[in-house]
Every structure is written in C-alpha cells, then in structure tokens.
C-alpha cells in the first residue's frame, strides 16, 4: 500500500478531517491533501512525527511493511505509551535520552 493510501486510511480510522490532521501535525492544510492525492511524501522528520502520532512504524507508514507496530501488544506499558499525545511522547523520549 502506498504512503498516500496509508495516511488516508490512518486519518479516517481516527475520524479526522484533513484540516484537523494538519492542525494536529502542525502543517499547512494543503499538505495533508497533497500527501493523500498526489502521493507527495513529507521529509523524514515529518514522517517520524506522523508515525509517532498514529503509533505505527515508519516502515508501515511508507508501505514497506504490513506490521503496524513493533511494540508488544500485550504489554501494559506500551498500551499506555500508544495512548499518549505526540507532545507527551516527545517529552518522554527526551527524558529517556537525558538519562542515557
């Protein structure tokens, strides 16, 4: 499945409009439309933000894998992590990096 179809599918699963997803990802409204209709692929940094937002792997997002996540489905920690907002996930990653 292409990135264009994958991003649209993920957006629709969450019940988001293109406008709402653009706001969530801090991009212009037209960006989401271009990703979905023209198959334009955003820069890697933005792809990582999108993957984190939807809780999927980068490989899944760009169509290289059908496996959505690398996290064990049964681990309660990972269930809690997936429920975090993108901002809280970024904060958690920053904290973890500061401890290493």
N, CA, C and O atoms as CSV, one atom per row, in Angstrom:
chain,resi,resn,atom,element,x,y,z
A,1,UNK,N,N,0.847,-1.173,0.000
A,1,UNK,CA,C,0.000,0.000,0.000
A,1,UNK,C,C,0.897,1.242,0.000
A,1,UNK,O,O,1.908,1.278,0.701
A,2,UNK,N,N,0.536,2.231,-0.765
A,2,UNK,CA,C,1.339,3.456,-0.875
A,2,UNK,C,C,1.170,4.348,0.356
A,2,UNK,O,O,0.225,4.197,1.130
A,3,UNK,N,N,2.108,5.274,0.514
A,3,UNK,CA,C,2.017,6.242,1.599
A,3,UNK,C,C,0.697,7.007,1.509
A,3,UNK,O,O,0.044,7.231,2.529
A,4,UNK,N,N,0.295,7.413,0.297
A,4,UNK,CA,C,-0.940,8.183,0.120
A,4,UNK,C,C,-2.147,7.434,0.671
A,4,UNK,O,O,-2.964,8.009,1.390
A,5,UNK,N,N,-2.259,6.158,0.337
A,5,UNK,CA,C,-3.384,5.370,0.825
A,5,UNK,C,C,-3.275,5.099,2.325
A,5,UNK,O,O,-4.275,5.098,3.042
A,6,UNK,N,N,-2.048,4.871,2.786
A,6,UNK,CA,C,-1.840,4.560,4.200
A,6,UNK,C,C,-2.205,5.749,5.075
A,6,UNK,O,O,-2.884,5.574,6.087
A,7,UNK,N,N,-1.770,6.965,4.709
A,7,UNK,CA,C,-2.052,8.144,5.538
A,7,UNK,C,C,-3.560,8.432,5.555
A,7,UNK,O,O,-4.116,8.815,6.585
A,8,UNK,N,N,-4.202,8.245,4.413
A,8,UNK,CA,C,-5.654,8.457,4.353
A,8,UNK,C,C,-6.379,7.437,5.223
A,8,UNK,O,O,-7.302,7.789,5.957
A,9,UNK,N,N,-5.973,6.198,5.144
A,9,UNK,CA,C,-6.589,5.143,5.942
A,9,UNK,C,C,-6.431,5.429,7.444
A,9,UNK,O,O,-7.392,5.317,8.206
A,10,UNK,N,N,-5.235,5.791,7.854
A,10,UNK,CA,C,-4.988,6.088,9.267
A,10,UNK,C,C,-5.810,7.291,9.730
A,10,UNK,O,O,-6.376,7.284,10.823
A,11,UNK,N,N,-5.869,8.319,8.887
A,11,UNK,CA,C,-6.645,9.523,9.232
A,11,UNK,C,C,-8.116,9.170,9.401
A,11,UNK,O,O,-8.751,9.579,10.373
A,12,UNK,N,N,-8.654,8.411,8.455
A,12,UNK,CA,C,-10.075,8.054,8.511
A,12,UNK,C,C,-10.392,7.133,9.682
A,12,UNK,O,O,-11.469,7.236,10.270
A,13,UNK,N,N,-9.477,6.239,10.030
A,13,UNK,CA,C,-9.683,5.374,11.193
A,13,UNK,C,C,-9.860,6.194,12.465
A,13,UNK,O,O,-10.606,5.801,13.361
A,14,UNK,N,N,-9.189,7.313,12.542
A,14,UNK,CA,C,-9.294,8.196,13.716
A,14,UNK,C,C,-10.465,9.171,13.599
A,14,UNK,O,O,-10.753,9.919,14.534
A,15,UNK,N,N,-11.138,9.161,12.449
A,15,UNK,CA,C,-12.267,10.065,12.258
A,15,UNK,C,C,-11.854,11.516,12.117
A,15,UNK,O,O,-12.600,12.418,12.497
A,16,UNK,N,N,-10.660,11.747,11.570
A,16,UNK,CA,C,-10.137,13.102,11.423
A,16,UNK,C,C,-10.352,13.631,10.013
A,16,UNK,O,O,-10.250,12.888,9.038
A,17,UNK,N,N,-10.646,14.900,9.917
A,17,UNK,CA,C,-10.659,15.563,8.615
A,17,UNK,C,C,-9.217,15.889,8.235
A,17,UNK,O,O,-8.323,15.828,9.079
A,18,UNK,N,N,-8.992,16.231,6.986
A,18,UNK,CA,C,-7.654,16.654,6.575
A,18,UNK,C,C,-7.237,17.911,7.335
A,18,UNK,O,O,-6.076,18.054,7.720
A,19,UNK,N,N,-8.173,18.806,7.543
A,19,UNK,CA,C,-7.884,20.055,8.262
A,19,UNK,C,C,-7.464,19.758,9.701
A,19,UNK,O,O,-6.497,20.331,10.203
A,20,UNK,N,N,-8.191,18.870,10.353
A,20,UNK,CA,C,-7.879,18.535,11.747
A,20,UNK,C,C,-6.505,17.852,11.845
A,20,UNK,O,O,-5.716,18.171,12.735
A,21,UNK,N,N,-6.223,16.916,10.934
A,21,UNK,CA,C,-4.925,16.241,10.958
A,21,UNK,C,C,-3.803,17.244,10.715
A,21,UNK,O,O,-2.755,17.165,11.357
A,22,UNK,N,N,-4.009,18.175,9.806
A,22,UNK,CA,C,-2.995,19.201,9.550
A,22,UNK,C,C,-2.697,19.985,10.826
A,22,UNK,O,O,-1.537,20.256,11.135
A,23,UNK,N,N,-3.740,20.347,11.562
A,23,UNK,CA,C,-3.545,21.066,12.828
A,23,UNK,C,C,-2.786,20.210,13.838
A,23,UNK,O,O,-1.877,20.692,14.514
A,24,UNK,N,N,-3.167,18.944,13.932
A,24,UNK,CA,C,-2.523,18.027,14.883
A,24,UNK,C,C,-1.032,17.871,14.588
A,24,UNK,O,O,-0.216,17.752,15.503
A,25,UNK,N,N,-0.684,17.873,13.284
A,25,UNK,CA,C,0.702,17.647,12.880
A,25,UNK,C,C,1.471,18.950,12.657
A,25,UNK,O,O,2.655,18.937,12.318
A,26,UNK,N,N,0.779,20.071,12.853
A,26,UNK,CA,C,1.405,21.382,12.686
A,26,UNK,C,C,1.957,21.590,11.267
A,26,UNK,O,O,3.101,22.000,11.072
A,27,UNK,N,N,1.095,21.289,10.289
A,27,UNK,CA,C,1.441,21.510,8.885
A,27,UNK,C,C,0.313,22.293,8.225
A,27,UNK,O,O,-0.773,22.420,8.790
A,28,UNK,N,N,0.568,22.811,7.046
A,28,UNK,CA,C,-0.461,23.521,6.305
A,28,UNK,C,C,-1.563,22.567,5.877
A,28,UNK,O,O,-1.322,21.382,5.643
A,29,UNK,N,N,-2.768,23.094,5.779
A,29,UNK,CA,C,-3.920,22.280,5.406
A,29,UNK,C,C,-3.722,21.569,4.071
A,29,UNK,O,O,-4.138,20.423,3.906
A,30,UNK,N,N,-3.096,22.240,3.136
A,30,UNK,CA,C,-2.878,21.642,1.819
A,30,UNK,C,C,-1.895,20.490,1.836
A,30,UNK,O,O,-1.906,19.655,0.932
A,31,UNK,N,N,-1.050,20.431,2.843
A,31,UNK,CA,C,-0.052,19.357,2.909
A,31,UNK,C,C,-0.705,17.986,2.977
A,31,UNK,O,O,-0.321,17.075,2.243
A,32,UNK,N,N,-1.691,17.834,3.856
A,32,UNK,CA,C,-2.351,16.539,4.008
A,32,UNK,C,C,-3.029,16.150,2.694
A,32,UNK,O,O,-2.964,14.992,2.280
A,33,UNK,N,N,-3.670,17.101,2.047
A,33,UNK,CA,C,-4.304,16.833,0.760
A,33,UNK,C,C,-3.302,16.381,-0.287
A,33,UNK,O,O,-3.587,15.467,-1.061
A,34,UNK,N,N,-2.132,17.009,-0.321
A,34,UNK,CA,C,-1.085,16.620,-1.274
A,34,UNK,C,C,-0.550,15.227,-0.956
A,34,UNK,O,O,-0.256,14.449,-1.864
A,35,UNK,N,N,-0.426,14.914,0.327
A,35,UNK,CA,C,0.054,13.583,0.693
A,35,UNK,C,C,-0.922,12.519,0.211
A,35,UNK,O,O,-0.518,11.474,-0.298
A,36,UNK,N,N,-2.220,12.799,0.378
A,36,UNK,CA,C,-3.236,11.806,0.049
A,36,UNK,C,C,-3.550,11.730,-1.441
A,36,UNK,O,O,-3.791,10.640,-1.960
A,37,UNK,N,N,-3.552,12.857,-2.135
A,37,UNK,CA,C,-3.978,12.834,-3.538
A,37,UNK,C,C,-2.820,12.725,-4.526
A,37,UNK,O,O,-2.913,12.002,-5.518
A,38,UNK,N,N,-1.744,13.432,-4.257
A,38,UNK,CA,C,-0.631,13.442,-5.206
A,38,UNK,C,C,0.478,12.478,-4.793
A,38,UNK,O,O,1.451,12.287,-5.523
A,39,UNK,N,N,0.326,11.884,-3.634
A,39,UNK,CA,C,1.339,10.957,-3.157
A,39,UNK,C,C,2.635,11.624,-2.764
A,39,UNK,O,O,3.679,10.976,-2.684
A,40,UNK,N,N,2.568,12.935,-2.517
A,40,UNK,CA,C,3.759,13.657,-2.064
A,40,UNK,C,C,4.166,13.115,-0.700
A,40,UNK,O,O,3.323,12.940,0.180
A,41,UNK,N,N,5.443,12.851,-0.528
A,41,UNK,CA,C,5.934,12.295,0.733
A,41,UNK,C,C,6.686,13.381,1.486
A,41,UNK,O,O,7.597,14.005,0.942
A,42,UNK,N,N,6.302,13.608,2.750
A,42,UNK,CA,C,6.970,14.656,3.543
A,42,UNK,C,C,8.402,14.267,3.889
A,42,UNK,O,O,8.796,13.114,3.716
A,43,UNK,N,N,9.181,15.233,4.379
A,43,UNK,CA,C,10.550,14.938,4.810
A,43,UNK,C,C,10.561,13.905,5.943
A,43,UNK,O,O,9.560,13.711,6.633
A,44,UNK,N,N,11.690,13.260,6.113
A,44,UNK,CA,C,11.821,12.196,7.106
A,44,UNK,C,C,11.427,12.662,8.508
A,44,UNK,O,O,10.751,11.930,9.231
A,45,UNK,N,N,11.838,13.869,8.900
A,45,UNK,CA,C,11.478,14.359,10.236
A,45,UNK,C,C,9.968,14.394,10.426
A,45,UNK,O,O,9.466,14.045,11.495
A,46,UNK,N,N,9.251,14.810,9.402
A,46,UNK,CA,C,7.794,14.866,9.496
A,46,UNK,C,C,7.203,13.458,9.444
A,46,UNK,O,O,6.203,13.190,10.109
A,47,UNK,N,N,7.804,12.556,8.667
A,47,UNK,CA,C,7.338,11.168,8.634
A,47,UNK,C,C,7.418,10.548,10.031
A,47,UNK,O,O,6.527,9.802,10.438
A,48,UNK,N,N,8.482,10.860,10.751
A,48,UNK,CA,C,8.630,10.336,12.110
A,48,UNK,C,C,7.543,10.879,13.031
A,48,UNK,O,O,7.010,10.150,13.867
A,49,UNK,N,N,7.219,12.153,12.876
A,49,UNK,CA,C,6.144,12.761,13.670
A,49,UNK,C,C,4.813,12.079,13.354
A,49,UNK,O,O,4.034,11.775,14.257
A,50,UNK,N,N,4.561,11.843,12.075
A,50,UNK,CA,C,3.310,11.197,11.652
A,50,UNK,C,C,3.238,9.775,12.205
A,50,UNK,O,O,2.204,9.361,12.729
A,51,UNK,N,N,4.340,9.027,12.089
A,51,UNK,CA,C,4.372,7.653,12.597
A,51,UNK,C,C,4.105,7.641,14.104
A,51,UNK,O,O,3.336,6.814,14.595
A,52,UNK,N,N,4.734,8.550,14.825
A,52,UNK,CA,C,4.502,8.636,16.269
A,52,UNK,C,C,3.051,9.007,16.572
A,52,UNK,O,O,2.435,8.442,17.476
A,53,UNK,N,N,2.519,9.944,15.823
A,53,UNK,CA,C,1.142,10.386,16.050
A,53,UNK,C,C,0.163,9.223,15.922
A,53,UNK,O,O,-0.747,9.076,16.738
A,54,UNK,N,N,0.354,8.396,14.891
A,54,UNK,CA,C,-0.559,7.280,14.667
A,54,UNK,C,C,-0.136,6.010,15.396
A,54,UNK,O,O,-0.872,5.023,15.395
A,55,UNK,N,N,1.043,6.024,16.019
A,55,UNK,CA,C,1.504,4.848,16.748
A,55,UNK,C,C,1.864,3.687,15.849
A,55,UNK,O,O,1.634,2.527,16.192
A,56,UNK,N,N,2.435,4.004,14.686
A,56,UNK,CA,C,2.838,2.963,13.739
A,56,UNK,C,C,4.321,3.093,13.438
A,56,UNK,O,O,4.940,4.116,13.728
A,57,UNK,N,N,4.881,2.043,12.853
A,57,UNK,CA,C,6.283,2.109,12.471
A,57,UNK,C,C,6.420,2.918,11.188
A,57,UNK,O,O,5.463,3.074,10.429
A,58,UNK,N,N,7.610,3.422,10.962
A,58,UNK,CA,C,7.885,4.155,9.730
A,58,UNK,C,C,7.732,3.231,8.520
A,58,UNK,O,O,7.208,3.647,7.487
A,59,UNK,N,N,8.183,1.988,8.642
A,59,UNK,CA,C,8.032,1.030,7.550
A,59,UNK,C,C,6.563,0.829,7.186
A,59,UNK,O,O,6.220,0.750,6.006
A,60,UNK,N,N,5.705,0.748,8.185
A,60,UNK,CA,C,4.278,0.602,7.910
A,60,UNK,C,C,3.747,1.849,7.207
A,60,UNK,O,O,3.008,1.751,6.227
A,61,UNK,N,N,4.121,2.995,7.705
A,61,UNK,CA,C,3.621,4.258,7.168
A,61,UNK,C,C,3.952,4.423,5.687
A,61,UNK,O,O,3.118,4.896,4.915
A,62,UNK,N,N,5.159,4.040,5.288
A,62,UNK,CA,C,5.557,4.234,3.887
A,62,UNK,C,C,5.294,3.007,3.016
A,62,UNK,O,O,5.684,2.974,1.849
A,63,UNK,N,N,4.632,2.001,3.587
A,63,UNK,CA,C,4.212,0.857,2.782
A,63,UNK,C,C,5.232,-0.258,2.639
A,63,UNK,O,O,5.084,-1.121,1.774
A,64,UNK,N,N,6.270,-0.256,3.477
A,64,UNK,CA,C,7.291,-1.308,3.393
A,64,UNK,C,C,6.947,-2.521,4.242
A,64,UNK,O,O,7.598,-3.560,4.129
A,65,UNK,N,N,5.938,-2.405,5.088
A,65,UNK,CA,C,5.558,-3.500,5.976
A,65,UNK,C,C,4.066,-3.429,6.249
A,65,UNK,O,O,3.464,-2.356,6.236
A,66,UNK,N,N,3.490,-4.582,6.493
A,66,UNK,CA,C,2.081,-4.631,6.890
A,66,UNK,C,C,1.942,-4.653,8.405
A,66,UNK,O,O,0.835,-4.548,8.932
A,67,UNK,N,N,3.061,-4.789,9.103
A,67,UNK,CA,C,3.052,-4.813,10.562
A,67,UNK,C,C,3.030,-3.371,11.069
A,67,UNK,O,O,3.970,-2.613,10.829
A,68,UNK,N,N,1.975,-2.997,11.760
A,68,UNK,CA,C,1.805,-1.610,12.202
A,68,UNK,C,C,2.770,-1.184,13.285
A,68,UNK,O,O,3.244,-0.048,13.272
A,69,UNK,N,N,3.067,-2.042,14.197
A,69,UNK,CA,C,3.848,-1.629,15.358
A,69,UNK,C,C,4.877,-2.677,15.726
A,69,UNK,O,O,4.693,-3.865,15.459
A,70,UNK,N,N,5.937,-2.242,16.327
A,70,UNK,CA,C,6.966,-3.156,16.802
A,70,UNK,C,C,6.824,-3.405,18.293
A,70,UNK,O,O,7.571,-4.197,18.868
A,71,UNK,N,N,5.876,-2.738,18.915
A,71,UNK,CA,C,5.690,-2.858,20.357
A,71,UNK,C,C,4.829,-4.083,20.669
A,71,UNK,O,O,3.846,-4.346,19.976
A,72,UNK,N,N,5.199,-4.831,21.709
A,72,UNK,CA,C,4.371,-5.973,22.103
A,72,UNK,C,C,2.947,-5.511,22.434
A,72,UNK,O,O,2.745,-4.582,23.216
A,73,UNK,N,N,1.995,-6.166,21.836
A,73,UNK,CA,C,0.595,-5.765,22.018
A,73,UNK,C,C,0.096,-5.984,23.447
A,73,UNK,O,O,-0.805,-5.278,23.900
A,74,UNK,N,N,0.666,-6.948,24.156
A,74,UNK,CA,C,0.120,-7.309,25.456
A,74,UNK,C,C,0.757,-6.561,26.621
A,74,UNK,O,O,0.287,-6.695,27.751
A,75,UNK,N,N,1.784,-5.798,26.394
A,75,UNK,CA,C,2.484,-5.111,27.482
A,75,UNK,C,C,1.735,-3.834,27.863
A,75,UNK,O,O,1.560,-2.955,27.020
A,76,UNK,N,N,1.290,-3.716,29.115
A,76,UNK,CA,C,0.525,-2.529,29.547
A,76,UNK,C,C,1.295,-1.223,29.372
A,76,UNK,O,O,0.691,-0.190,29.084
A,77,UNK,N,N,2.617,-1.251,29.541
A,77,UNK,CA,C,3.408,-0.031,29.350
A,77,UNK,C,C,3.219,0.506,27.944
A,77,UNK,O,O,3.002,1.702,27.753
A,78,UNK,N,N,3.301,-0.372,26.965
A,78,UNK,CA,C,3.191,0.066,25.578
A,78,UNK,C,C,1.774,0.516,25.239
A,78,UNK,O,O,1.583,1.392,24.396
A,79,UNK,N,N,0.792,-0.075,25.887
A,79,UNK,CA,C,-0.583,0.392,25.677
A,79,UNK,C,C,-0.725,1.820,26.181
A,79,UNK,O,O,-1.374,2.646,25.540
A,80,UNK,N,N,-0.117,2.113,27.332
A,80,UNK,CA,C,-0.156,3.472,27.872
A,80,UNK,C,C,0.620,4.433,26.972
A,80,UNK,O,O,0.185,5.561,26.741
A,81,UNK,N,N,1.774,3.981,26.463
A,81,UNK,CA,C,2.577,4.821,25.574
A,81,UNK,C,C,1.788,5.183,24.320
A,81,UNK,O,O,1.774,6.346,23.916
A,82,UNK,N,N,1.139,4.216,23.708
A,82,UNK,CA,C,0.368,4.473,22.483
A,82,UNK,C,C,-0.745,5.486,22.721
A,82,UNK,O,O,-1.135,6.203,21.799
A,83,UNK,N,N,-1.255,5.553,23.940
A,83,UNK,CA,C,-2.357,6.475,24.248
A,83,UNK,C,C,-1.884,7.914,24.470
A,83,UNK,O,O,-2.703,8.831,24.516
A,84,UNK,N,N,-0.578,8.117,24.607
A,84,UNK,CA,C,-0.058,9.468,24.842
A,84,UNK,C,C,-0.192,10.341,23.603
A,84,UNK,O,O,-0.188,9.847,22.475
A,85,UNK,N,N,-0.308,11.632,23.825
A,85,UNK,CA,C,-0.314,12.592,22.719
A,85,UNK,C,C,1.094,12.647,22.120
A,85,UNK,O,O,2.057,12.272,22.789
A,86,UNK,N,N,1.232,13.109,20.867
A,86,UNK,CA,C,2.565,13.238,20.267
A,86,UNK,C,C,3.507,14.100,21.113
A,86,UNK,O,O,4.705,13.824,21.190
A,87,UNK,N,N,2.968,15.135,21.740
A,87,UNK,CA,C,3.795,16.006,22.561
A,87,UNK,C,C,4.335,15.263,23.783
A,87,UNK,O,O,5.505,15.412,24.136
A,88,UNK,N,N,3.487,14.468,24.425
A,88,UNK,CA,C,3.919,13.716,25.602
A,88,UNK,C,C,4.900,12.610,25.218
A,88,UNK,O,O,5.824,12.308,25.973
A,89,UNK,N,N,4.698,12.005,24.038
A,89,UNK,CA,C,5.666,11.000,23.560
A,89,UNK,C,C,7.031,11.648,23.347
A,89,UNK,O,O,8.058,11.074,23.707
A,90,UNK,N,N,7.039,12.830,22.769
A,90,UNK,CA,C,8.301,13.546,22.528
A,90,UNK,C,C,8.977,13.889,23.850
A,90,UNK,O,O,10.195,13.764,23.975
A,91,UNK,N,N,8.199,14.320,24.829
A,91,UNK,CA,C,8.746,14.640,26.146
A,91,UNK,C,C,9.342,13.396,26.800
A,91,UNK,O,O,10.431,13.453,27.371
A,92,UNK,N,N,8.641,12.294,26.718
A,92,UNK,CA,C,9.136,11.047,27.290
A,92,UNK,C,C,10.441,10.618,26.622
A,92,UNK,O,O,11.385,10.217,27.304
A,93,UNK,N,N,10.500,10.701,25.286
A,93,UNK,CA,C,11.732,10.338,24.575
A,93,UNK,C,C,12.883,11.251,24.995
A,93,UNK,O,O,14.012,10.792,25.162
A,94,UNK,N,N,12.598,12.539,25.164
A,94,UNK,CA,C,13.614,13.497,25.584
A,94,UNK,C,C,14.140,13.148,26.980
A,94,UNK,O,O,15.346,13.182,27.223
A,95,UNK,N,N,13.239,12.818,27.875
A,95,UNK,CA,C,13.643,12.422,29.231
A,95,UNK,C,C,14.507,11.172,29.205
A,95,UNK,O,O,15.524,11.099,29.895
A,96,UNK,N,N,14.102,10.191,28.409
A,96,UNK,CA,C,14.871,8.952,28.329
A,96,UNK,C,C,16.262,9.200,27.764
A,96,UNK,O,O,17.237,8.608,28.227
A,97,UNK,N,N,16.359,10.077,26.759
A,97,UNK,CA,C,17.672,10.405,26.199
A,97,UNK,C,C,18.558,11.100,27.224
A,97,UNK,O,O,19.769,10.882,27.243
A,98,UNK,N,N,17.975,11.924,28.066
A,98,UNK,CA,C,18.764,12.661,29.048
A,98,UNK,C,C,19.329,11.736,30.136
A,98,UNK,O,O,20.306,12.085,30.797
A,99,UNK,N,N,18.729,10.580,30.320
A,99,UNK,CA,C,19.205,9.646,31.330
A,99,UNK,C,C,20.266,8.700,30.808
A,99,UNK,O,O,20.909,8.004,31.594
A,100,UNK,N,N,20.462,8.658,29.506
A,100,UNK,CA,C,21.431,7.692,28.964
A,100,UNK,C,C,22.811,8.288,28.836
A,100,UNK,O,O,23.739,7.608,28.397
